[in-house]
Amino acid sequence: MAILITDGQSSTASPSVVAEATIAHQAGIKIYTVGVVPSVNETELQLIASPPRIYLHQWMLVLNSLNNLPAAEPLIARTLCRPEYGTL
């Protein structure tokens, strides 16, 4: 399992980032993405996040500020620690 926390978008070309995420998914790595500013590239986060990519984007979360991250920790923990993901 990996948690990607970002304040924007990748500094490399998006196709390579998405390709690397796809390789991680194929290896069985679940990727949870957290964007911490309103200007985060949500499309890129959705493409990097593990499926299913559903709203409150089960594997993606966007926060308005890094200061909101501690308040989001219980939501992140509940999302990641589920029997269906093999984490309990």
Residue pairs with C-beta under 8 A, 6 or more apart in sequence:
1 29
1 30
1 31
1 32
1 80
1 85
1 87
2 24
2 29
2 30
2 31
2 32
3 31
3 32
3 33
3 34
3 76
3 80
4 31
4 32
4 33
4 34
4 45
4 48
5 34
5 36
5 69
6 33
6 34
6 35
6 36
6 40
6 45
7 35
7 36
7 37
7 40
7 66
8 37
8 39
8 40
8 41
9 40
9 41
9 44
10 17
10 41
10 44
14 41
14 44
14 47
17 44
17 48
18 44
18 47
18 48
21 31
21 47
21 48
21 49
24 31
25 31
25 50
25 51
29 50
30 50
30 59
30 80
30 85
31 48
31 49
31 50
31 59
32 49
32 50
32 59
32 60
32 61
32 76
32 79
32 80
33 45
33 46
33 48
33 49
33 59
33 60
33 61
34 60
34 61
34 62
34 63
34 69
34 72
34 76
35 41
35 42
35 45
35 60
35 61
35 62
35 63
36 62
36 63
36 65
36 66
36 68
36 69
37 63
37 64
37 65
37 66
38 62
38 64
40 62
42 60
42 62
45 57
45 60
45 62
46 53
46 57
46 60
49 57
49 59
49 60
50 59
51 59
52 58
52 59
53 59
53 60
58 79
59 79
61 72
61 75
61 76
63 69
63 72
80 87
81 87
81 88
82 88
